[in-house]
C-alpha cells in the first residue's frame, strides 16, 4: 500500500492522520527504538529512519508536497564543470 520509505507507513498512521496522531505515533516509536532503551541490533538504524518522518509530516507545506507525490527533498542536479 505504501512505498518502502513512506513516512506514514514508517509511523504506522493513515495519510489522513491528524498532527496530534502523528506526534503520538512518532513518540511511541522513538521511545521503542531509542538506542539508550533498546540495545537490539538494528534499533539505532530504525530510530534514525523514524526521525525522518516528522521532518516531512510535521510542517504543512512539505506534507502537502509529499501528498501530491513530490519528493520532500528532491535531488539536486549534478554540478556541471566547465570544459
N, CA, C and O atoms as a GROMACS GRO file, in nm:
protein
  332
    1UNK      N    1   0.082  -0.118   0.000
    1UNK     CA    2   0.000   0.000   0.000
    1UNK      C    3   0.087   0.126   0.000
    1UNK      O    4   0.063   0.217  -0.079
    2UNK      N    5   0.189   0.132   0.089
    2UNK     CA    6   0.278   0.246   0.097
    2UNK      C    7   0.412   0.210   0.034
    2UNK      O    8   0.452   0.094   0.037
    3UNK      N    9   0.483   0.308  -0.022
    3UNK     CA   10   0.620   0.282  -0.065
    3UNK      C   11   0.707   0.246   0.056
    3UNK      O   12   0.670   0.279   0.168
    4UNK      N   13   0.821   0.180   0.036
    4UNK     CA   14   0.901   0.132   0.149
    4UNK      C   15   0.947   0.243   0.245
    4UNK      O   16   0.951   0.219   0.366
    5UNK      N   17   0.981   0.360   0.196
    5UNK     CA   18   1.028   0.466   0.284
    5UNK      C   19   0.920   0.571   0.307
    5UNK      O   20   0.951   0.688   0.333
    6UNK      N   21   0.797   0.531   0.298
    6UNK     CA   22   0.686   0.623   0.318
    6UNK      C   23   0.679   0.664   0.464
    6UNK      O   24   0.675   0.577   0.552
    7UNK      N   25   0.679   0.795   0.494
    7UNK     CA   26   0.676   0.836   0.635
    7UNK      C   27   0.549   0.796   0.708
    7UNK      O   28   0.552   0.772   0.829
    8UNK      N   29   0.437   0.788   0.637
    8UNK     CA   30   0.313   0.743   0.702
    8UNK      C   31   0.327   0.597   0.744
    8UNK      O   32   0.290   0.561   0.856
    9UNK      N   33   0.379   0.514   0.656
    9UNK     CA   34   0.398   0.373   0.688
    9UNK      C   35   0.500   0.357   0.798
    9UNK      O   36   0.484   0.273   0.887
   10UNK      N   37   0.605   0.436   0.793
   10UNK     CA   38   0.710   0.428   0.896
   10UNK      C   39   0.650   0.454   1.034
   10UNK      O   40   0.688   0.389   1.132
   11UNK      N   41   0.555   0.548   1.042
   11UNK     CA   42   0.492   0.578   1.171
   11UNK      C   43   0.370   0.492   1.200
   11UNK      O   44   0.319   0.491   1.312
   12UNK      N   45   0.323   0.418   1.098
   12UNK     CA   46   0.206   0.333   1.117
   12UNK      C   47   0.076   0.410   1.127
   12UNK      O   48  -0.014   0.370   1.200
   13UNK      N   49   0.066   0.520   1.053
   13UNK     CA   50  -0.055   0.602   1.056
   13UNK      C   51  -0.110   0.618   0.915
   13UNK      O   52  -0.043   0.589   0.816
   14UNK      N   53  -0.233   0.665   0.907
   14UNK     CA   54  -0.300   0.691   0.781
   14UNK      C   55  -0.252   0.824   0.723
   14UNK      O   56  -0.210   0.912   0.799
   15UNK      N   57  -0.257   0.841   0.590
   15UNK     CA   58  -0.225   0.972   0.531
   15UNK      C   59  -0.321   1.083   0.577
   15UNK      O   60  -0.293   1.201   0.556
   16UNK      N   61  -0.430   1.046   0.637
   16UNK     CA   62  -0.526   1.144   0.686
   16UNK      C   63  -0.511   1.170   0.836
   16UNK      O   64  -0.597   1.233   0.898
   17UNK      N   65  -0.404   1.120   0.895
   17UNK     CA   66  -0.383   1.134   1.039
   17UNK      C   67  -0.367   1.281   1.078
   17UNK      O   68  -0.311   1.361   1.003
   18UNK      N   69  -0.416   1.313   1.195
   18UNK     CA   70  -0.404   1.449   1.247
   18UNK      C   71  -0.260   1.473   1.293
   18UNK      O   72  -0.185   1.378   1.317
   19UNK      N   73  -0.221   1.598   1.305
   19UNK     CA   74  -0.086   1.627   1.359
   19UNK      C   75  -0.064   1.566   1.497
   19UNK      O   76   0.046   1.523   1.529
   20UNK      N   77  -0.168   1.562   1.578
   20UNK     CA   78  -0.156   1.503   1.711
   20UNK      C   79  -0.129   1.353   1.702
   20UNK      O   80  -0.048   1.298   1.777
   21UNK      N   81  -0.198   1.286   1.608
   21UNK     CA   82  -0.177   1.142   1.590
   21UNK      C   83  -0.036   1.113   1.540
   21UNK      O   84   0.027   1.016   1.581
   22UNK      N   85   0.014   1.198   1.451
   22UNK     CA   86   0.150   1.182   1.401
   22UNK      C   87   0.251   1.195   1.514
   22UNK      O   88   0.344   1.116   1.525
   23UNK      N   89   0.231   1.296   1.600
   23UNK     CA   90   0.322   1.319   1.711
   23UNK      C   91   0.319   1.203   1.810
   23UNK      O   92   0.423   1.160   1.860
   24UNK      N   93   0.200   1.152   1.837
   24UNK     CA   94   0.186   1.039   1.929
   24UNK      C   95   0.256   0.916   1.873
   24UNK      O   96   0.331   0.849   1.945
   25UNK      N   97   0.232   0.886   1.747
   25UNK     CA   98   0.295   0.769   1.684
   25UNK      C   99   0.447   0.783   1.684
   25UNK      O  100   0.519   0.688   1.714
   26UNK      N  101   0.496   0.901   1.650
   26UNK     CA  102   0.640   0.924   1.650
   26UNK      C  103   0.698   0.904   1.791
   26UNK      O  104   0.801   0.837   1.807
   27UNK      N  105   0.633   0.961   1.891
   27UNK     CA  106   0.684   0.948   2.027
   27UNK      C  107   0.692   0.804   2.074
   27UNK      O  108   0.790   0.763   2.137
   28UNK      N  109   0.590   0.726   2.042
   28UNK     CA  110   0.589   0.585   2.083
   28UNK      C  111   0.700   0.507   2.015
   28UNK      O  112   0.771   0.430   2.080
   29UNK      N  113   0.717   0.528   1.884
   29UNK     CA  114   0.821   0.455   1.812
   29UNK      C  115   0.961   0.503   1.851
   29UNK      O  116   1.053   0.422   1.862
   30UNK      N  117   0.976   0.632   1.871
   30UNK     CA  118   1.108   0.684   1.910
   30UNK      C  119   1.150   0.626   2.045
   30UNK      O  120   1.266   0.592   2.064
   31UNK      N  121   1.057   0.616   2.139
   31UNK     CA  122   1.090   0.555   2.268
   31UNK      C  123   1.123   0.407   2.253
   31UNK      O  124   1.215   0.356   2.316
   32UNK      N  125   1.047   0.337   2.168
   32UNK     CA  126   1.069   0.194   2.150
   32UNK      C  127   1.205   0.164   2.088
   32UNK      O  128   1.270   0.067   2.127
   33UNK      N  129   1.248   0.244   1.992
   33UNK     CA  130   1.371   0.214   1.920
   33UNK      C  131   1.491   0.300   1.962
   33UNK      O  132   1.599   0.286   1.903
   34UNK      N  133   1.475   0.386   2.061
   34UNK     CA  134   1.588   0.470   2.103
   34UNK      C  135   1.702   0.381   2.150
   34UNK      O  136   1.681   0.290   2.229
   35UNK      N  137   1.823   0.407   2.101
   35UNK     CA  138   1.937   0.320   2.136
   35UNK      C  139   1.965   0.311   2.287
   35UNK      O  140   2.020   0.211   2.333
   36UNK      N  141   1.929   0.413   2.363
   36UNK     CA  142   1.950   0.406   2.508
   36UNK      C  143   1.854   0.310   2.576
   36UNK      O  144   1.881   0.264   2.687
   37UNK      N  145   1.742   0.279   2.511
   37UNK     CA  146   1.642   0.190   2.570
   37UNK      C  147   1.631   0.056   2.498
   37UNK      O  148   1.570  -0.038   2.551
   38UNK      N  149   1.688   0.045   2.379
   38UNK     CA  150   1.677  -0.077   2.300
   38UNK      C  151   1.814  -0.114   2.244
   38UNK      O  152   1.856  -0.058   2.143
   39UNK      N  153   1.883  -0.207   2.309
   39UNK     CA  154   2.017  -0.244   2.262
   39UNK      C  155   2.018  -0.344   2.147
   39UNK      O  156   2.126  -0.385   2.102
   40UNK      N  157   1.902  -0.386   2.099
   40UNK     CA  158   1.899  -0.489   1.995
   40UNK      C  159   1.959  -0.438   1.865
   40UNK      O  160   1.955  -0.318   1.836
   41UNK      N  161   2.015  -0.529   1.786
   41UNK     CA  162   2.073  -0.488   1.658
   41UNK      C  163   1.966  -0.428   1.568
   41UNK      O  164   1.855  -0.480   1.558
   42UNK      N  165   2.000  -0.319   1.504
   42UNK     CA  166   1.906  -0.256   1.413
   42UNK      C  167   1.819  -0.149   1.476
   42UNK      O  168   1.755  -0.072   1.404
   43UNK      N  169   1.815  -0.142   1.608
   43UNK     CA  170   1.729  -0.043   1.674
   43UNK      C  171   1.775   0.099   1.643
   43UNK      O  172   1.693   0.187   1.618
   44UNK      N  173   1.906   0.123   1.645
   44UNK     CA  174   1.955   0.258   1.619
   44UNK      C  175   1.924   0.302   1.477
   44UNK      O  176   1.888   0.417   1.453
   45UNK      N  177   1.939   0.209   1.382
   45UNK     CA  178   1.908   0.242   1.242
   45UNK      C  179   1.760   0.272   1.224
   45UNK      O  180   1.723   0.366   1.154
   46UNK      N  181   1.676   0.193   1.288
   46UNK     CA  182   1.531   0.218   1.280
   46UNK      C  183   1.496   0.351   1.346
   46UNK      O  184   1.410   0.424   1.296
   47UNK      N  185   1.560   0.383   1.456
   47UNK     CA  186   1.539   0.511   1.524
   47UNK      C  187   1.571   0.627   1.429
   47UNK      O  188   1.498   0.726   1.425
   48UNK      N  189   1.679   0.614   1.353
   48UNK     CA  190   1.716   0.719   1.258
   48UNK      C  191   1.612   0.730   1.146
   48UNK      O  192   1.577   0.840   1.104
   49UNK      N  193   1.565   0.616   1.097
   49UNK     CA  194   1.464   0.618   0.990
   49UNK      C  195   1.334   0.683   1.039
   49UNK      O  196   1.272   0.761   0.967
   50UNK      N  197   1.296   0.651   1.160
   50UNK     CA  198   1.174   0.709   1.217
   50UNK      C  199   1.188   0.860   1.227
   50UNK      O  200   1.090   0.932   1.207
   51UNK      N  201   1.306   0.908   1.258
   51UNK     CA  202   1.330   1.050   1.276
   51UNK      C  203   1.308   1.134   1.152
   51UNK      O  204   1.288   1.255   1.162
   52UNK      N  205   1.313   1.072   1.034
   52UNK     CA  206   1.292   1.148   0.910
   52UNK      C  207   1.144   1.179   0.886
   52UNK      O  208   1.113   1.277   0.819
   53UNK      N  209   1.055   1.098   0.938
   53UNK     CA  210   0.912   1.116   0.912
   53UNK      C  211   0.859   1.251   0.962
   53UNK      O  212   0.789   1.319   0.887
   54UNK      N  213   0.889   1.292   1.085
   54UNK     CA  214   0.835   1.420   1.130
   54UNK      C  215   0.887   1.539   1.050
   54UNK      O  216   0.818   1.641   1.037
   55UNK      N  217   1.006   1.528   0.995
   55UNK     CA  218   1.060   1.638   0.915
   55UNK      C  219   0.972   1.664   0.793
   55UNK      O  220   0.960   1.778   0.747
   56UNK      N  221   0.911   1.560   0.741
   56UNK     CA  222   0.824   1.572   0.624
   56UNK      C  223   0.680   1.603   0.667
   56UNK      O  224   0.614   1.686   0.605
   57UNK      N  225   0.633   1.537   0.770
   57UNK     CA  226   0.490   1.541   0.802
   57UNK      C  227   0.449   1.646   0.904
   57UNK      O  228   0.330   1.676   0.914
   58UNK      N  229   0.541   1.701   0.980
   58UNK     CA  230   0.500   1.796   1.084
   58UNK      C  231   0.476   1.936   1.031
   58UNK      O  232   0.406   2.015   1.096
   59UNK      N  233   0.531   1.969   0.916
   59UNK     CA  234   0.512   2.102   0.856
   59UNK      C  235   0.413   2.087   0.740
   59UNK      O  236   0.432   2.001   0.654
   60UNK      N  237   0.307   2.168   0.737
   60UNK     CA  238   0.204   2.152   0.634
   60UNK      C  239   0.256   2.160   0.489
   60UNK      O  240   0.208   2.085   0.404
   61UNK      N  241   0.349   2.248   0.460
   61UNK     CA  242   0.395   2.260   0.320
   61UNK      C  243   0.469   2.136   0.271
   61UNK      O  244   0.434   2.085   0.165
   62UNK      N  245   0.571   2.085   0.343
   62UNK     CA  246   0.635   1.962   0.296
   62UNK      C  247   0.537   1.844   0.294
   62UNK      O  248   0.547   1.756   0.208
   63UNK      N  249   0.444   1.841   0.389
   63UNK     CA  250   0.346   1.731   0.391
   63UNK      C  251   0.258   1.736   0.267
   63UNK      O  252   0.233   1.633   0.204
   64UNK      N  253   0.209   1.855   0.231
   64UNK     CA  254   0.126   1.867   0.112
   64UNK      C  255   0.205   1.830  -0.013
   64UNK      O  256   0.152   1.765  -0.103
   65UNK      N  257   0.330   1.872  -0.020
   65UNK     CA  258   0.414   1.837  -0.135
   65UNK      C  259   0.432   1.686  -0.143
   65UNK      O  260   0.423   1.628  -0.251
   66UNK      N  261   0.456   1.621  -0.030
   66UNK     CA  262   0.471   1.476  -0.028
   66UNK      C  263   0.341   1.409  -0.072
   66UNK      O  264   0.342   1.315  -0.152
   67UNK      N  265   0.229   1.458  -0.019
   67UNK     CA  266   0.099   1.400  -0.052
   67UNK      C  267   0.065   1.416  -0.201
   67UNK      O  268  -0.006   1.332  -0.257
   68UNK      N  269   0.115   1.520  -0.264
   68UNK     CA  270   0.094   1.539  -0.408
   68UNK      C  271   0.187   1.452  -0.491
   68UNK      O  272   0.180   1.453  -0.614
   69UNK      N  273   0.276   1.378  -0.425
   69UNK     CA  274   0.366   1.290  -0.497
   69UNK      C  275   0.500   1.354  -0.529
   69UNK      O  276   0.580   1.299  -0.604
   70UNK      N  277   0.524   1.470  -0.472
   70UNK     CA  278   0.652   1.536  -0.495
   70UNK      C  279   0.746   1.496  -0.383
   70UNK      O  280   0.704   1.479  -0.268
   71UNK      N  281   0.872   1.481  -0.416
   71UNK     CA  282   0.971   1.445  -0.316
   71UNK      C  283   0.985   1.557  -0.214
   71UNK      O  284   0.981   1.675  -0.250
   72UNK      N  285   1.000   1.521  -0.088
   72UNK     CA  286   1.017   1.621   0.016
   72UNK      C  287   1.151   1.692   0.001
   72UNK      O  288   1.161   1.813   0.025
   73UNK      N  289   1.252   1.620  -0.038
   73UNK     CA  290   1.384   1.676  -0.062
   73UNK      C  291   1.429   1.629  -0.199
   73UNK      O  292   1.503   1.531  -0.209
   74UNK      N  293   1.386   1.696  -0.306
   74UNK     CA  294   1.422   1.649  -0.438
   74UNK      C  295   1.572   1.650  -0.459
   74UNK      O  296   1.642   1.737  -0.406
   75UNK      N  297   1.622   1.555  -0.535
   75UNK     CA  298   1.767   1.551  -0.559
   75UNK      C  299   1.810   1.672  -0.639
   75UNK      O  300   1.739   1.720  -0.727
   76UNK      N  301   1.927   1.720  -0.607
   76UNK     CA  302   1.981   1.834  -0.680
   76UNK      C  303   2.046   1.786  -0.808
   76UNK      O  304   2.101   1.676  -0.812
   77UNK      N  305   2.041   1.866  -0.913
   77UNK     CA  306   2.108   1.825  -1.037
   77UNK      C  307   2.258   1.825  -1.015
   77UNK      O  308   2.309   1.901  -0.932
   78UNK      N  309   2.330   1.741  -1.087
   78UNK     CA  310   2.476   1.736  -1.069
   78UNK      C  311   2.538   1.867  -1.114
   78UNK      O  312   2.489   1.935  -1.204
   79UNK      N  313   2.647   1.901  -1.049
   79UNK     CA  314   2.720   2.022  -1.086
   79UNK      C  315   2.789   1.999  -1.220
   79UNK      O  316   2.850   1.895  -1.243
   80UNK      N  317   2.778   2.095  -1.305
   80UNK     CA  318   2.844   2.087  -1.435
   80UNK      C  319   2.978   2.159  -1.426
   80UNK      O  320   2.987   2.272  -1.379
   81UNK      N  321   3.077   2.092  -1.471
   81UNK     CA  322   3.211   2.153  -1.471
   81UNK      C  323   3.238   2.212  -1.608
   81UNK      O  324   3.207   2.152  -1.710
   82UNK      N  325   3.296   2.330  -1.609
   82UNK     CA  326   3.327   2.389  -1.741
   82UNK      C  327   3.429   2.304  -1.815
   82UNK      O  328   3.521   2.248  -1.755
   83UNK      N  329   3.412   2.294  -1.945
   83UNK     CA  330   3.505   2.211  -2.022
   83UNK      C  331   3.612   2.296  -2.089
   83UNK      O  332   3.698   2.242  -2.158
   0.00000   0.00000   0.00000
